[in-house]
């Protein structure tokens, strides 16, 4: 597997080459055409994804307004991991913004990987904690901006 791609993925950035190779053994590569849904909000969260080529749009449907894009993800971005980790439904839609190839890991394979190697699990889970903290900080900043705008 491509070490540079996994390093960009965040949750695998602390892994050494042998650990990356182990992760690579459980990956699938999937292709999507532009506009094709990867998953819908409310779907079962059974896989996580890493963008290999192309772009993926993360969005939500806002009643009365239509699709509201949250972000566009590019090479190395990891998404879908929240519902894999907490076994919940998808909280957003993921749509191929352009033709793309994604690296995918099933929930079951990811769990087996973490259970089989404690050192790897420790590294991955701490990376997930950092990633979620970063996202929470960004959300807090966005909320602050919305509150300031609402005052005017």
N, C-alpha and C positions, 0 to 999 in steps of 0.2 A: 504494500500500500504506500501511497505517497505521504511521506513524513511531513512535508510542508503543508499539505492539505489538512492533516490531522492536527498539526500545531495551530493552524488558524481556527479550527473548530472549537477552541476554548476548552471544552470538557476533556479533551485528550492531550492538551498542550504539555502536561508534565510527564507524559509517558516516555520511556526509553524505546529504542528501536525494536527490541524483542517484544515489548508490550504492545507497541503499534502493530507489529506483525500478527500478534494474537487477536487484536481487534479486527484487523483486516480479514482474518479467516471467517468471521461471522457476518461480513458485510455483503450486501447485494447492491448491484447498480441498476437503477431504474431511469427510464427516459420519459419525458413529458413534452408535449407540444405546447406552444404558447397559448394561454387561455385555458388550458386543461387544469381541472381541480386535482390537487394532490390529496387533500382532505377537506372536509366541511366541518364547520363549527357543530359540535354535538356528536361527531363520529367518535367511535372508540379510539383511544390513543394507543395503538398497538405497535408503533414504529417511531424511531427518531430518524432524522435526516441530516445530511451534510450536503451543501451545494457544491458540486464538483465543477460544472460548467453552467452558464446561463444565469438567469435571475428568477427568484421566487418572491411573489408578493404576498405578504401577510395582511389580512384585512378582516373586517367584520361587516355584517349587513346591518345598517341603521334603518329601522322602520321609518318609512316616509322620505328617506334621503338616499337609499341605495347603498352601494359598497363604499366603505370608508377605509382607504389604505392606511395601514399602520406603519409599514416599512417595506422596503424592497431589499431582499437578501442576495448577496453575491458569493462568489467562490469562498469556501471555507466556513461560511455561516452554518451553525447548527440550529435546528429548530425541531419542534415536536417532542423535545425531551421532557417537558413538564408533565404531560399526561402519561408518558412512559414511566416516569418515576413515581407519580402519585396515583396511577391507575385510574385516572379520571377521563372524562370526555374532552375532546378538543375544544379549546376556548376561542379559536379563531378559524378562519378559512385560510388555506394555503393554496395559491394558484400559480402555475407556471407563468411568469411575467414574459418570458421568452422561452424558446426551446431550451431545455435544460437536462442535465444528467445529475442524478442525486445518488449519494451513497446512503444506504438504509440499513438499519439494524433493528431487528424485531425486539419487542419487550422481553420475550422469553430468553432469547440469546444474550441480550444485554444483562439480564438478571443472572444467568448462568455464568457469564464472564466475571461479574463482580463477586459472585459466591465462590468461584474457583480460585481466585487470586486476591488475597487480602491486601497486598501492597498496591496492586493496580486499583482495586476498589477504593482504597484510601485516597489515592491520587485523583481519581475521577470524581469522587464525591466532594472533595475539597474544591476542585475546579468548578463543580456545579454550584456549590455554595457561593463562591466568588462571582460566578455568572449571575446568579439570582440576586445577589446583593447589588451588583451593577445595574441590573434591570430595575430593581426597586428604586434605586437612586434616580434613575432616569425618569421613572414614573412620578416620583415625588417632585422632581423639577418641573415636569410637564403639568402636574396639578398646581404647583405654585404659579406657573405662568398663566394657567386658566383662571385662577383666582384673581390675579392682578388684572387680567383683561376684563373680567366680569365687573370689576370696580369702576370701570370707565364706560 
